[in-house]
Amino acid sequence: MLHGSDEVIAALFILAGSIIVFVSAIGIIRLPDVYTRSHAASKSSTLGVLSTLVGTLLYFLISEGYFSIRLIMGIFFVFLTAPVAAHLIARSAYRNGVPLTEKSIEDELKKYYFENELSKK
Amino acid sequence: MTFEIIMIVSLCLLTLSILANIYRVVKGPSSADRIQALDAIGINLIASIAVFSVLLHTHAFFDLILLIGILSFVGTVAFARFTERGMVIKQKDEG
């Protein structure tokens, strides 16, 4: 039985975050190549985890009055590092020559990359 | 009672998404797919630990959230640099 507003708010945030993470996992299975999968793995997954952590913070803040600075640091760190990691992975994939999917119609980086990056090597 | 059921449902959803990421780690055609799925597994573990600490009413696991976040980021950066250049830390002499 739900007792008060604290559990309702926390349960709402945590359930929403879990559903978003699950949807992003479906995207990781079904999307065709590494560049499109990067969207599912970085953006929506980060949103789901941030929602879950905010729900946890609100639960302990309202029910026990315990404000966890470590949880705030975790939220800040995940929010800061997830886009950086996704960018590094996509860059290493492109430089290794991982192909785009056949459905994609244009590769705007290709001309610049072959003129500037490869001539330096 | 309803609150515990919601927490367990959330844990089940997070477990299913970790299994989906493990499928991508095993099957992924290139190594970038595998690194990406491992990074997503780390992020899903953070969410699972948060839900688990709410379910158990304890603060003890909050250090673990920060630790897994930092270690997952460092591992992802090291793997990405290794597959991109063949080395993790550049030596000074090679210019």
Backbone of each chain as ProteinMPNN parsed JSONL, in Angstrom:
{"seq_chain_A": "MLHGSDEVIAALFILAGSIIVFVSAIGIIRLPDVYTRSHAASKSSTLGVLSTLVGTLLYFLISEGYFSIRLIMGIFFVFLTAPVAAHLIARSAYRNGVPLTEKSIEDELKKYYFENELSKK", "coords_chain_A": {"N_chain_A": [[0.844, -1.197, 0.0], [0.561, 2.206, -0.836], [1.895, 4.779, 1.098], [2.337, 7.622, 1.458], [2.808, 10.855, -0.126], [5.484, 10.864, -0.73], [6.366, 8.268, -1.433], [4.817, 7.882, -3.684], [5.766, 9.827, -5.517], [8.48, 9.051, -5.75], [8.214, 6.419, -6.706], [7.007, 6.91, -9.142], [9.018, 8.357, -10.563], [11.064, 6.402, -10.594], [9.909, 4.219, -11.897], [9.317, 5.356, -14.387], [11.912, 5.951, -15.276], [12.991, 3.332, -15.468], [11.398, 2.273, -17.499], [12.147, 3.895, -19.634], [14.862, 3.183, -19.882], [14.521, 0.526, -20.627], [13.262, 0.776, -23.117], [15.36, 1.978, -24.504], [17.13, -0.153, -24.504], [15.811, -1.935, -26.188], [16.115, -0.443, -28.497], [18.91, -0.671, -28.761], [19.112, -3.338, -29.474], [17.663, -3.442, -31.935], [18.345, -1.411, -33.802], [20.159, -0.522, -36.859], [23.061, 0.058, -37.332], [26.29, 1.047, -35.878], [26.338, 3.773, -35.478], [23.713, 4.724, -35.43], [22.858, 3.245, -33.285], [24.238, 4.424, -31.293], [22.749, 6.655, -30.567], [20.584, 5.491, -29.152], [22.016, 4.252, -27.108], [23.338, 6.292, -25.745], [21.776, 8.745, -25.343], [18.952, 8.231, -24.57], [19.299, 6.268, -22.677], [20.838, 7.577, -20.752], [18.998, 9.502, -19.924], [17.033, 7.87, -18.723], [18.5, 6.708, -16.596], [19.168, 9.009, -15.142], [16.628, 9.83, -14.356], [15.886, 7.695, -12.707], [17.845, 7.941, -10.672], [17.219, 10.458, -9.64], [14.693, 9.903, -8.625], [15.42, 8.107, -6.574], [16.926, 9.859, -4.942], [14.91, 11.698, -4.205], [13.23, 9.992, -2.802], [14.751, 9.224, -0.514], [15.148, 11.745, 0.51], [12.598, 12.764, 1.153], [11.362, 10.777, 2.716], [13.17, 10.119, 4.795], [14.561, 12.425, 5.299], [17.161, 12.56, 4.487], [19.765, 13.883, 2.819], [21.64, 13.074, 0.165], [24.835, 13.745, -0.73], [26.572, 12.284, -2.191], [24.992, 10.941, -4.002], [24.097, 13.092, -5.514], [26.547, 13.802, -6.649], [26.971, 11.503, -8.165], [24.837, 11.687, -10.026], [25.591, 14.06, -11.339], [28.021, 13.26, -12.417], [27.378, 11.111, -14.149], [25.74, 12.5, -15.915], [27.624, 14.162, -17.002], [29.616, 12.533, -18.194], [28.523, 10.6, -19.937], [27.771, 11.595, -22.605], [30.361, 12.233, -23.522], [31.656, 9.751, -23.589], [30.083, 8.444, -25.519], [30.657, 10.005, -27.755], [33.424, 9.504, -28.053], [33.381, 6.76, -28.661], [31.945, 6.704, -31.078], [33.678, 8.192, -32.674], [36.004, 6.608, -32.714], [34.949, 4.402, -33.998], [34.341, 5.439, -36.542], [36.893, 6.13, -37.45], [38.041, 3.66, -37.573], [36.825, 2.657, -39.765], [34.293, 1.459, -39.687], [31.421, 0.446, -41.363], [28.64, 2.48, -42.542], [25.064, 1.899, -42.285], [23.186, 0.31, -44.953], [20.926, 1.672, -45.601], [21.379, 4.348, -45.174], [21.698, 7.614, -46.583], [23.562, 9.6, -47.002], [26.94, 10.604, -46.391], [28.395, 12.907, -44.752], [30.794, 13.472, -43.577], [32.729, 12.168, -44.969], [34.132, 13.279, -47.233], [35.572, 15.472, -46.121], [37.044, 14.056, -44.256], [38.692, 12.371, -45.81], [40.166, 14.272, -47.177], [41.48, 15.827, -45.2], [42.214, 14.402, -42.799], [43.423, 11.984, -43.555], [45.528, 12.777, -45.139], [47.334, 13.772, -43.373], [48.579, 11.66, -42.187]], "CA_chain_A": [[0.0, 0.0, 0.0], [1.319, 3.456, -0.872], [1.557, 5.505, 2.316], [2.21, 9.064, 1.327], [3.183, 11.414, -1.411], [6.894, 10.595, -1.019], [6.514, 7.024, -2.169], [4.194, 8.029, -5.002], [6.678, 10.563, -6.411], [9.668, 8.242, -6.01], [7.85, 5.283, -7.548], [6.75, 7.438, -10.488], [10.307, 8.645, -11.213], [11.858, 5.19, -10.811], [9.267, 3.401, -12.93], [9.513, 6.024, -15.684], [13.304, 5.737, -15.676], [13.2, 1.95, -15.883], [10.754, 2.058, -18.801], [12.98, 4.554, -20.658], [16.05, 2.348, -20.08], [14.111, -0.68, -21.362], [13.054, 1.173, -24.515], [16.663, 2.18, -25.13], [17.729, -1.469, -24.742], [15.189, -2.427, -27.427], [16.794, 0.264, -29.582], [20.249, -1.233, -28.947], [19.005, -4.591, -30.23], [17.029, -3.424, -33.249], [18.842, -0.431, -34.773], [20.998, -1.263, -37.809], [24.524, 0.133, -37.262], [26.818, 1.535, -34.597], [26.09, 5.211, -35.317], [22.332, 4.907, -34.966], [22.741, 2.652, -31.956], [24.827, 5.378, -30.348], [21.659, 7.479, -30.03], [19.852, 4.74, -28.125], [22.847, 3.904, -25.961], [23.789, 7.426, -24.94], [20.813, 9.764, -24.918], [17.777, 7.785, -23.818], [19.754, 5.52, -21.508], [21.223, 8.559, -19.743], [17.77, 10.106, -19.369], [16.405, 6.906, -17.825], [19.281, 6.561, -15.371], [19.03, 10.237, -14.362], [15.303, 9.822, -13.738], [15.916, 6.739, -11.596], [18.639, 8.467, -9.564], [16.457, 11.553, -9.019], [13.671, 9.247, -7.817], [16.064, 7.622, -5.354], [17.254, 11.024, -4.111], [13.68, 12.242, -3.622], [12.7, 9.042, -1.818], [15.457, 9.341, 0.764], [15.007, 13.111, 1.029], [11.272, 13.01, 1.725], [10.955, 9.817, 3.744], [14.054, 10.117, 5.952], [15.257, 13.688, 5.44], [18.585, 12.316, 4.264], [20.174, 14.449, 1.537], [22.899, 12.404, -0.124], [25.674, 14.494, -1.665], [27.202, 11.309, -3.09], [24.047, 10.69, -5.098], [24.17, 14.27, -6.392], [27.777, 13.686, -7.437], [26.755, 10.453, -9.167], [23.987, 12.242, -11.08], [26.383, 15.02, -12.101], [29.068, 12.57, -13.161], [26.758, 10.396, -15.273], [25.276, 13.511, -16.868], [28.774, 14.773, -17.666], [30.501, 11.633, -18.922], [27.882, 9.728, -20.933], [27.953, 12.091, -23.974], [31.771, 12.156, -23.901], [31.947, 8.364, -23.935], [29.434, 8.126, -26.791], [31.412, 10.677, -28.814], [34.681, 8.789, -28.269], [33.119, 5.48, -29.317], [31.564, 6.938, -32.476], [34.851, 8.637, -33.42], [36.901, 5.479, -32.971], [34.306, 3.538, -34.987], [34.496, 6.013, -37.884], [38.29, 6.061, -37.878], [38.368, 2.285, -37.906], [36.178, 2.261, -40.999], [33.055, 0.692, -39.529], [30.537, 0.999, -42.4], [27.279, 2.901, -42.239], [24.086, 0.951, -42.795], [22.915, 0.517, -46.38], [19.793, 2.579, -45.782], [21.748, 5.751, -45.004], [21.801, 8.168, -47.929], [24.652, 10.547, -47.182], [28.01, 10.603, -45.4], [28.955, 14.242, -44.95], [32.147, 13.552, -43.043], [33.651, 11.372, -45.774], [34.982, 14.127, -48.076], [36.475, 16.187, -45.229], [37.945, 13.113, -43.596], [39.728, 11.896, -46.727], [41.065, 15.357, -47.568], [42.28, 16.42, -44.136], [42.773, 13.514, -41.791], [44.285, 10.936, -44.105], [46.744, 13.337, -45.727], [48.286, 14.049, -42.308], [49.261, 10.459, -41.713]], "C_chain_A": [[0.88, 1.248, 0.0], [0.899, 4.328, 0.298], [1.352, 6.982, 2.076], [2.696, 9.536, -0.014], [4.631, 11.103, -1.764], [7.064, 9.328, -1.844], [5.9, 7.121, -3.551], [5.152, 8.706, -5.964], [7.891, 9.713, -6.763], [9.353, 7.083, -6.932], [7.601, 5.732, -8.972], [8.065, 7.674, -11.229], [11.034, 7.346, -11.558], [11.24, 4.324, -11.894], [9.447, 4.029, -14.305], [10.94, 5.818, -16.189], [13.558, 4.334, -16.152], [12.585, 1.689, -17.248], [11.588, 2.704, -19.912], [14.234, 3.73, -20.941], [15.705, 1.102, -20.884], [13.9, -0.365, -22.84], [14.39, 1.386, -25.22], [17.377, 0.855, -25.357], [17.124, -2.121, -25.977], [15.834, -1.752, -28.632], [18.183, -0.294, -29.835], [20.174, -2.556, -29.694], [18.617, -4.336, -31.675], [17.611, -2.44, -34.251], [19.993, -1.014, -35.607], [22.507, -1.122, -37.655], [24.972, 0.898, -36.019], [26.499, 3.013, -34.391], [24.656, 5.48, -34.886], [22.141, 4.328, -33.577], [23.327, 3.565, -30.884], [23.772, 6.31, -29.748], [20.934, 6.762, -28.904], [20.707, 4.525, -26.897], [23.215, 5.115, -25.134], [22.638, 8.293, -24.439], [19.698, 9.21, -24.047], [18.179, 6.997, -22.579], [20.16, 6.469, -20.385], [20.001, 9.205, -19.099], [17.101, 9.164, -18.376], [17.151, 6.768, -16.523], [19.171, 7.814, -14.504], [17.677, 10.278, -13.672], [15.254, 8.87, -12.543], [16.693, 7.286, -10.401], [17.928, 9.627, -8.873], [15.327, 10.985, -8.168], [14.223, 8.711, -6.513], [16.378, 8.757, -4.385], [16.01, 11.585, -3.432], [13.105, 11.306, -2.573], [13.403, 9.194, -0.471], [15.327, 10.733, 1.357], [13.673, 13.284, 1.73], [10.979, 12.057, 2.875], [11.848, 9.888, 4.977], [14.707, 11.466, 6.214], [16.743, 13.578, 5.217], [18.943, 12.813, 2.871], [21.563, 13.925, 1.197], [23.69, 13.19, -1.151], [26.381, 13.539, -2.624], [26.304, 10.995, -4.27], [24.009, 11.863, -6.073], [25.41, 14.209, -7.267], [27.649, 12.604, -8.502], [25.91, 10.945, -10.327], [24.797, 13.169, -11.978], [27.405, 14.3, -12.975], [28.501, 11.81, -14.35], [26.314, 11.375, -16.352], [26.44, 14.097, -17.651], [29.477, 13.792, -18.59], [29.828, 10.796, -19.99], [27.989, 10.289, -22.35], [29.394, 12.019, -24.451], [32.135, 10.742, -24.342], [31.326, 7.995, -25.278], [30.178, 8.77, -27.955], [32.714, 9.947, -29.11], [34.457, 7.486, -29.016], [32.79, 5.693, -30.788], [32.776, 7.379, -33.287], [35.794, 7.478, -33.716], [36.292, 4.528, -33.99], [34.496, 4.107, -36.385], [35.936, 5.913, -38.361], [38.739, 4.646, -38.153], [37.679, 1.814, -39.172], [34.992, 1.347, -40.82], [32.021, 1.266, -40.499], [29.209, 1.474, -41.853], [26.318, 1.842, -42.764], [23.726, 1.288, -44.242], [21.766, 1.478, -46.609], [20.205, 4.039, -45.73], [22.104, 6.347, -46.358], [22.977, 9.109, -48.087], [25.653, 10.443, -46.04], [28.767, 11.913, -45.543], [30.378, 14.363, -44.449], [33.183, 12.976, -44.001], [34.634, 12.24, -46.564], [36.024, 14.851, -47.22], [37.502, 15.242, -44.638], [39.044, 12.677, -44.545], [40.658, 13.01, -47.166], [42.011, 15.743, -46.439], [42.961, 15.41, -43.237], [43.757, 12.532, -42.406], [45.562, 11.508, -44.698], [47.787, 13.641, -44.661], [49.137, 12.835, -41.958], [50.493, 10.12, -42.55]], "O_chain_A": [[1.844, 1.327, 0.762], [-0.287, 4.596, 0.488], [0.319, 7.54, 2.445], [2.964, 8.745, -0.918], [4.99, 11.073, -2.942], [7.805, 9.308, -2.827], [6.401, 6.51, -4.495], [5.345, 8.24, -7.088], [8.294, 9.652, -7.925], [10.126, 6.786, -7.843], [7.943, 5.02, -9.915], [8.222, 7.253, -12.375], [11.557, 7.193, -12.662], [11.955, 3.755, -12.719], [9.701, 3.324, -15.282], [11.158, 5.546, -17.369], [14.267, 4.14, -17.139], [13.163, 0.974, -18.067], [11.725, 2.139, -20.998], [14.634, 3.586, -22.096], [16.492, 0.664, -21.724], [14.304, -1.136, -23.71], [14.546, 1.025, -26.387], [18.154, 0.735, -26.304], [17.83, -2.785, -26.736], [16.073, -2.389, -29.658], [18.609, -0.39, -30.986], [21.074, -2.874, -30.471], [19.188, -4.956, -32.572], [17.398, -2.607, -35.452], [20.719, -1.889, -35.136], [23.207, -2.119, -37.834], [24.151, 1.339, -35.215], [26.398, 3.466, -33.251], [24.409, 6.366, -34.068], [21.36, 4.85, -32.781], [22.953, 3.485, -29.714], [23.869, 6.709, -28.587], [20.693, 7.334, -27.84], [20.214, 4.6, -25.771], [23.392, 4.989, -23.922], [22.534, 8.549, -23.24], [19.511, 9.658, -22.916], [17.495, 7.043, -21.556], [19.874, 6.215, -19.215], [19.967, 9.427, -17.889], [16.653, 9.594, -17.314], [16.539, 6.714, -15.456], [19.09, 7.716, -13.279], [17.581, 10.714, -12.525], [14.667, 9.182, -11.507], [16.271, 7.127, -9.256], [18.02, 9.768, -7.654], [15.03, 11.524, -7.102], [13.588, 8.835, -5.466], [16.138, 8.652, -3.182], [16.033, 11.908, -2.245], [12.555, 11.758, -1.569], [12.758, 9.281, 0.574], [15.387, 10.894, 2.576], [13.616, 13.892, 2.799], [10.417, 12.462, 3.893], [11.357, 9.735, 6.096], [15.348, 11.642, 7.25], [17.51, 14.41, 5.704], [18.497, 12.256, 1.868], [22.545, 14.279, 1.85], [23.281, 13.298, -2.307], [26.749, 13.925, -3.733], [26.773, 10.806, -5.392], [23.905, 11.677, -7.285], [25.361, 14.514, -8.459], [28.156, 12.76, -9.613], [26.218, 10.66, -11.484], [24.717, 13.093, -13.204], [27.629, 14.678, -14.124], [29.07, 11.851, -15.441], [26.485, 11.123, -17.544], [26.287, 14.484, -18.809], [29.901, 14.183, -19.678], [30.514, 10.312, -20.89], [28.281, 9.513, -23.259], [29.647, 11.776, -25.631], [32.831, 10.553, -25.339], [31.955, 7.314, -26.087], [30.32, 8.164, -29.018], [33.081, 9.78, -30.273], [35.238, 7.132, -29.9], [33.283, 4.966, -31.65], [32.912, 7.0, -34.451], [36.324, 7.367, -34.822], [37.019, 3.909, -34.767], [34.78, 3.36, -37.321], [36.184, 5.645, -39.537], [39.707, 4.433, -38.883], [37.914, 0.692, -39.619], [34.701, 0.536, -41.7], [31.765, 2.469, -40.463], [28.707, 0.963, -40.851], [26.692, 0.996, -43.576], [23.936, 2.412, -44.697], [21.638, 2.043, -47.695], [19.456, 4.899, -46.195], [22.73, 5.688, -47.188], [23.366, 9.399, -49.218], [25.285, 10.226, -44.885], [29.679, 12.021, -46.364], [31.1, 15.273, -44.858], [34.374, 13.256, -43.871], [35.835, 11.969, -46.565], [37.211, 14.848, -47.545], [38.682, 15.577, -44.53], [40.209, 12.612, -44.15], [41.815, 12.751, -47.496], [43.2, 15.963, -46.67], [44.149, 15.537, -42.941], [44.816, 12.277, -41.833], [46.577, 10.815, -44.76], [48.974, 13.758, -44.965], [50.27, 12.966, -41.493], [51.175, 9.133, -42.274]]}, "seq_chain_B": "MTFEIIMIVSLCLLTLSILANIYRVVKGPSSADRIQALDAIGINLIASIAVFSVLLHTHAFFDLILLIGILSFVGTVAFARFTERGMVIKQKDEG", "coords_chain_B": {"N_chain_B": [[3.167, -2.179, 0.135], [2.452, -2.095, -2.577], [4.428, -0.384, -3.375], [6.785, -1.913, -3.116], [6.248, -3.814, -5.08], [6.312, -2.233, -7.371], [9.003, -1.465, -7.341], [10.214, -3.97, -7.724], [9.289, -4.611, -10.256], [10.586, -2.6, -11.695], [13.241, -3.381, -11.299], [13.168, -5.796, -12.716], [12.75, -4.87, -15.329], [15.147, -3.458, -15.704], [16.949, -5.571, -15.547], [16.221, -7.04, -17.811], [16.989, -5.208, -19.768], [19.74, -5.187, -19.375], [20.292, -7.793, -20.173], [19.642, -7.587, -22.881], [21.672, -5.859, -23.682], [23.843, -7.561, -23.242], [23.393, -9.449, -25.211], [24.003, -7.822, -27.403], [26.688, -7.361, -26.905], [27.747, -9.934, -27.29], [27.042, -10.516, -29.952], [27.625, -8.294, -31.543], [28.836, -6.766, -34.545], [31.215, -5.203, -34.939], [34.07, -4.024, -32.985], [33.454, -1.624, -31.83], [30.717, -1.688, -31.395], [30.639, -3.486, -29.299], [32.013, -2.15, -27.266], [30.309, -0.008, -26.868], [27.972, -1.311, -25.968], [28.95, -2.37, -23.599], [29.442, -0.052, -22.137], [26.819, 0.848, -21.883], [25.866, -1.21, -20.283], [27.219, -0.671, -17.894], [25.987, 1.755, -17.19], [23.364, 0.899, -16.845], [23.73, -0.761, -14.655], [24.249, 1.113, -12.657], [21.708, 2.288, -12.356], [20.314, 0.033, -11.5], [21.503, -0.47, -9.008], [20.704, 1.806, -7.618], [17.891, 1.458, -7.508], [17.84, -0.881, -6.057], [18.901, -0.083, -3.593], [16.863, 1.593, -2.739], [14.886, -0.303, -2.416], [15.874, -1.818, -0.298], [16.019, 0.064, 1.736], [18.437, 1.432, 2.488], [21.506, 3.348, 2.869], [23.881, 2.443, 2.02], [24.906, 1.779, -0.436], [25.497, 3.943, -1.999], [28.034, 4.952, -2.436], [28.946, 3.059, -4.174], [27.583, 3.611, -6.531], [28.813, 5.974, -7.465], [31.405, 4.983, -7.771], [31.17, 2.901, -9.708], [30.281, 4.432, -11.829], [32.551, 6.11, -12.367], [34.541, 4.166, -12.928], [33.446, 2.839, -15.123], [33.408, 4.867, -17.023], [36.164, 5.426, -17.312], [37.068, 2.958, -18.266], [35.676, 2.822, -20.707], [36.8, 4.993, -22.103], [39.469, 4.131, -22.27], [39.226, 1.771, -23.803], [38.173, 2.829, -26.177], [40.212, 4.528, -27.066], [42.165, 2.624, -27.426], [41.186, 0.962, -29.521], [41.149, 2.877, -31.461], [43.763, 3.946, -31.868], [45.555, 1.965, -31.284], [46.977, 2.114, -28.962], [46.906, 3.046, -25.471], [47.928, 5.123, -23.801], [49.813, 7.763, -24.974], [53.232, 7.631, -25.827], [55.99, 9.831, -25.072], [58.21, 10.003, -26.744], [57.57, 9.236, -29.299], [56.505, 11.301, -30.607]], "CA_chain_B": [[3.194, -3.403, -0.681], [2.485, -1.686, -3.98], [5.736, 0.222, -3.639], [7.76, -2.986, -3.351], [5.965, -4.437, -6.381], [6.817, -1.335, -8.42], [10.465, -1.56, -7.354], [10.628, -5.252, -8.315], [9.044, -4.504, -11.7], [11.672, -1.795, -12.25], [14.447, -4.222, -11.347], [13.025, -6.758, -13.814], [12.976, -4.147, -16.585], [16.581, -3.169, -15.824], [17.629, -6.831, -15.841], [15.974, -7.371, -19.22], [17.792, -4.35, -20.644], [21.132, -5.659, -19.301], [20.381, -8.986, -21.028], [19.671, -7.123, -24.268], [23.02, -5.353, -23.949], [24.755, -8.701, -23.326], [23.203, -9.974, -26.566], [24.749, -6.986, -28.35], [28.121, -7.591, -26.674], [28.153, -11.201, -27.885], [26.798, -10.609, -31.385], [28.0, -7.09, -32.258], [29.767, -7.063, -35.625], [32.527, -4.579, -34.763], [34.418, -3.879, -31.575], [32.81, -0.423, -31.309], [29.417, -2.115, -30.856], [30.823, -4.148, -28.002], [32.36, -1.126, -26.267], [29.097, 0.761, -26.605], [27.062, -2.103, -25.149], [29.518, -2.485, -22.247], [29.183, 1.234, -21.482], [25.398, 0.867, -21.505], [25.704, -2.124, -19.144], [27.644, 0.051, -16.693], [24.976, 2.744, -16.815], [22.207, 0.177, -16.314], [24.078, -1.244, -13.308], [24.061, 2.231, -11.73], [20.278, 2.4, -12.072], [19.888, -1.13, -10.71], [21.949, -0.303, -7.619], [19.848, 2.819, -6.99], [16.59, 0.858, -7.195], [18.056, -1.883, -5.008], [19.072, 0.587, -2.298], [15.534, 2.03, -2.305], [14.136, -1.491, -1.981], [16.389, -2.285, 0.993], [16.03, 1.198, 2.667], [19.777, 1.632, 3.027], [22.346, 4.308, 2.138], [25.238, 1.898, 1.967], [25.369, 1.499, -1.789], [25.629, 5.156, -2.808], [29.427, 5.03, -2.881], [29.1, 2.134, -5.303], [27.086, 4.293, -7.735], [29.876, 6.864, -7.93], [32.566, 4.179, -8.167], [30.918, 2.232, -10.98], [30.244, 5.465, -12.86], [33.905, 6.523, -12.736], [35.283, 3.06, -13.527], [32.886, 2.56, -16.44], [33.856, 5.91, -17.946], [37.587, 5.245, -17.602], [37.202, 1.784, -19.122], [35.203, 3.143, -22.05], [37.796, 5.846, -22.759], [40.656, 3.333, -22.588], [38.904, 0.878, -24.918], [37.988, 3.592, -27.419], [41.517, 4.962, -27.538], [42.928, 1.457, -27.876], [40.749, 0.536, -30.854], [41.381, 3.923, -32.452], [45.172, 4.178, -32.172], [46.406, 0.827, -30.964], [47.613, 2.271, -27.657], [46.037, 3.798, -24.581], [48.625, 6.351, -23.413], [50.832, 8.021, -25.99], [54.578, 7.889, -25.307], [56.472, 11.148, -25.491], [59.29, 9.957, -27.736], [57.105, 8.96, -30.652], [56.127, 12.566, -31.23]], "C_chain_B": [[3.277, -3.054, -2.152], [3.84, -1.097, -4.351], [6.795, -0.842, -3.909], [7.53, -3.646, -4.707], [6.494, -3.556, -7.518], [8.337, -1.405, -8.5], [10.919, -2.854, -8.014], [10.391, -5.249, -9.815], [10.149, -3.684, -12.367], [12.96, -2.594, -12.344], [14.375, -5.238, -12.468], [13.267, -6.088, -15.159], [14.465, -3.864, -16.788], [17.366, -4.442, -16.141], [17.438, -7.232, -17.3], [16.825, -6.49, -20.14], [19.267, -4.723, -20.556], [21.307, -6.91, -20.155], [20.421, -8.6, -22.498], [21.046, -6.59, -24.625], [24.036, -6.486, -24.042], [24.628, -9.391, -24.686], [24.01, -9.157, -27.566], [26.246, -7.148, -28.15], [28.571, -8.864, -27.369], [28.089, -11.128, -29.403], [27.448, -9.495, -32.182], [29.06, -7.256, -33.326], [31.151, -6.438, -35.422], [32.825, -4.41, -33.275], [33.786, -2.619, -30.987], [31.43, -0.742, -30.75], [29.57, -2.705, -29.469], [31.165, -3.129, -26.926], [31.122, -0.34, -25.868], [28.135, -0.004, -25.702], [27.612, -2.265, -23.733], [29.322, -1.194, -21.459], [27.734, 1.317, -21.016], [25.129, -0.08, -20.343], [26.122, -1.441, -17.847], [26.597, 1.036, -16.227], [23.73, 2.059, -16.257], [22.475, -0.374, -14.922], [23.904, -0.138, -12.281], [22.59, 2.364, -11.347], [19.793, 1.237, -11.217], [20.286, -0.98, -9.248], [21.092, 0.732, -6.899], [18.498, 2.234, -6.596], [16.719, -0.145, -6.054], [18.21, -1.222, -3.644], [17.757, 1.184, -1.817], [14.748, 0.849, -1.753], [14.575, -1.965, -0.609], [16.412, -1.202, 2.059], [17.402, 1.413, 3.284], [20.542, 2.658, 2.201], [23.663, 3.704, 1.728], [25.78, 1.783, 0.555], [25.615, 2.756, -2.612], [27.069, 5.396, -3.263], [29.647, 4.203, -4.136], [28.632, 2.768, -6.603], [28.176, 5.172, -8.327], [31.055, 6.07, -8.472], [32.344, 3.517, -9.513], [30.832, 3.242, -12.117], [31.638, 5.849, -13.324], [34.642, 5.39, -13.445], [34.768, 2.744, -14.928], [33.34, 3.599, -17.455], [35.325, 5.726, -18.315], [37.805, 4.044, -18.517], [36.764, 2.052, -20.548], [36.222, 3.992, -22.799], [39.024, 5.037, -23.16], [40.405, 2.419, -23.779], [38.807, 1.648, -26.23], [39.332, 4.062, -27.956], [42.336, 3.794, -28.051], [42.498, 1.009, -29.264], [41.013, 1.61, -31.9], [42.855, 3.996, -32.853], [46.079, 3.002, -31.879], [47.169, 0.986, -29.671], [46.731, 3.169, -26.793], [46.66, 5.138, -24.226], [49.77, 6.563, -24.385], [52.179, 8.285, -25.331], [55.093, 9.207, -25.852], [57.416, 11.055, -26.687], [58.78, 9.817, -29.163], [56.586, 10.196, -31.355], [54.761, 12.54, -31.814]], "O_chain_B": [[4.069, -3.636, -2.893], [4.337, -1.274, -5.464], [7.608, -0.695, -4.822], [8.482, -3.997, -5.404], [7.048, -4.055, -8.497], [8.903, -1.406, -9.593], [11.888, -2.858, -8.773], [11.183, -5.81, -10.572], [10.6, -4.018, -13.462], [13.686, -2.506, -13.335], [15.385, -5.527, -13.11], [13.914, -6.664, -16.034], [14.986, -4.007, -17.893], [18.329, -4.407, -16.907], [18.371, -7.705, -17.949], [17.323, -6.956, -21.165], [19.988, -4.597, -21.546], [22.345, -7.081, -20.795], [21.148, -9.211, -23.281], [21.542, -6.826, -25.727], [24.985, -6.402, -24.822], [25.618, -9.86, -25.247], [24.63, -9.715, -28.47], [27.006, -7.083, -29.117], [29.644, -8.896, -27.971], [28.99, -11.625, -30.08], [27.792, -9.685, -33.348], [30.106, -7.842, -33.048], [32.16, -7.083, -35.706], [31.963, -4.622, -32.422], [33.596, -2.54, -29.773], [31.009, -0.15, -29.756], [28.753, -2.466, -28.579], [30.673, -3.222, -25.801], [30.907, -0.044, -24.693], [27.55, 0.569, -24.782], [26.845, -2.296, -22.771], [29.067, -1.23, -20.255], [27.447, 1.787, -19.915], [24.269, 0.196, -19.507], [25.468, -1.606, -16.817], [26.335, 1.156, -15.03], [23.109, 2.558, -15.319], [21.565, -0.451, -14.097], [23.466, -0.397, -11.161], [22.257, 2.53, -10.174], [18.969, 1.418, -10.321], [19.513, -1.317, -8.352], [20.782, 0.572, -5.718], [18.01, 2.473, -5.491], [15.84, -0.252, -5.199], [17.709, -1.739, -2.645], [17.539, 1.28, -0.609], [14.036, 0.973, -0.756], [13.759, -2.461, 0.167], [16.787, -1.49, 3.195], [17.508, 1.563, 4.501], [20.287, 2.832, 1.009], [24.494, 4.394, 1.138], [26.993, 1.697, 0.366], [25.912, 2.66, -3.803], [27.306, 5.964, -4.328], [30.41, 4.572, -5.03], [29.203, 2.507, -7.662], [28.439, 5.13, -9.529], [31.636, 6.425, -9.498], [33.221, 3.559, -10.375], [31.253, 2.956, -13.238], [31.897, 5.912, -14.526], [35.3, 5.625, -14.459], [35.551, 2.42, -15.821], [33.623, 3.268, -18.606], [35.698, 5.853, -19.481], [38.626, 4.097, -19.433], [37.39, 1.577, -21.495], [36.488, 3.756, -23.978], [39.564, 5.222, -24.251], [41.253, 2.296, -24.662], [39.29, 1.19, -27.265], [39.573, 4.004, -29.162], [43.112, 3.94, -28.995], [43.346, 0.705, -30.103], [41.094, 1.308, -33.091], [43.169, 4.098, -34.039], [47.267, 3.046, -32.2], [47.937, 0.099, -29.3], [45.921, 3.945, -27.3], [46.006, 6.175, -24.333], [50.594, 5.674, -24.601], [52.267, 9.07, -24.387], [54.702, 9.651, -26.932], [57.418, 11.936, -27.546], [59.447, 10.218, -30.116], [56.265, 10.16, -32.542], [54.31, 13.54, -32.372]]}, "name": "protein", "num_of_chains": 2, "seq": "MLHGSDEVIAALFILAGSIIVFVSAIGIIRLPDVYTRSHAASKSSTLGVLSTLVGTLLYFLISEGYFSIRLIMGIFFVFLTAPVAAHLIARSAYRNGVPLTEKSIEDELKKYYFENELSKKMTFEIIMIVSLCLLTLSILANIYRVVKGPSSADRIQALDAIGINLIASIAVFSVLLHTHAFFDLILLIGILSFVGTVAFARFTERGMVIKQKDEG"}
